[in-house]
Amino acid sequence: MRGIAFVLTALAVFGLAFWAYRENYATQQVLKETRALQQQIGAAQVRLGVLRAEWAYLNRPDRLSELAALNFDRLGLLPLRPDQFGRIDEVSFPPAPLLPITNPVDVSTMAEGEQP
């Protein structure tokens, strides 16, 4: 009986050791993937910063006005002036929604000769 307990205990220890070995390598693989994802995120942030800088460079007002002047014949673009914009009191807002009818009264069912 004692021998069976030793054998079962040894098998349990081997099983737990095998499980711990597999979990260790699975954890290392997940950590490696996490590091790779963090590097990709960092590279994407750098690219985004470069794209924002390029966008700001290309949207300089002096450059855009120069392009509008060069392409006036083809595009007909004019420079923006303050009088081209409307005032807030000129904006037509949508009307307020009507309240729902909760207690309707049907008046069309009364006959012509009847009195209420």
N, C-alpha and C positions, 0 to 999 in steps of 0.2 A: 504494500500500500504506500509505503514511504517512497519507494522507487518511482511509482507512477506520479506522485506529487512533484518529485524532482524533475522528471521528464516534462511534465506539463509546465512547470515553472520555467525550465530552460526554453521550451518552445515559445512561451509567452514573452520571455526576454528577447529571443531572436525576432519574433514578430514585431515587438515594439521597436527594436533597433532598426529593422527594415523600414518600418513606417517613418521613424525619425530621419533616416537617411533620405528617403524620397521627399519628405517635407522640406528638408534642408535644401535639396537641389531645386525643388519647385519655388521656394522662397528666393533663392539666388536668381532664378530665371525671371521672376516677377520684378525683382529689384533692377535687373539689367534692362528689362523693358521700360521700367519707370524712368531710369536714367536716359534712355534713348528718347522717350517722349519729352522729357524736360529739355533735352538738347534741341529737339525739333521746335518746341514752343519758343525757346530762346532765339533760334534762327528766324522763326516767323515774326517775332517781335522786332528783330533787327530789320528784316525786310519791310515790315510795316512802317517803321521809322523812316526808312529811306524813301518809301513811296509817299509818305506825308510830306517830306522835305521836297521831293520832286513836284508834288502837287502845288505846294506853296510857291515854289519857284516858277512854275508854269502859269500860275494865276496872279502874277504881279500885275497891278493895275496899269503901270506904264507899258508893259509888254502887250496886254490885251488891247489897250487903246491903239498901240502901234499896229497890231494885227487888224483891228477894225478899220483903221485908216488905209492900210494896204489893200484890203479886200472890200473896200466900199462899193466899187463898181459891181462886183459879183454878189455880195451879200446885202448891201444896203443898210448896214448896221450904223446906228447913231450913238453918240455917247449919252449916258444917262444923265438926266437933269432932275433937280428936286421937283420941278413943276410937272413932271411926268407921272408922279405918284398921286394917288387919291388920298382924300382925308377920311378919317374914320366915320364921320357923320354921313359920308356918301356911300358907305357900304350898306347894302340891303341884306339884313339878316332874315333867316326863315321865320315865319310866324310861329307863335307859341302854339303847342298842340292843344286841341280842344279837350275838355274834360270828358270822361266817358259818361254815358247816360246810364244811371244805375236803377232808377225807378220809372220806366216808360209808362205812359198812359195811352191806351189805344182809343182814339176818338172816332175812328172810321167805321166802327161796327154799329153805331147808333142809327136807327132808322130815321127818316126825315120827319115823321110825325110824332115821334116819341119825345117825351120830356124827361129830363134827368130826375 
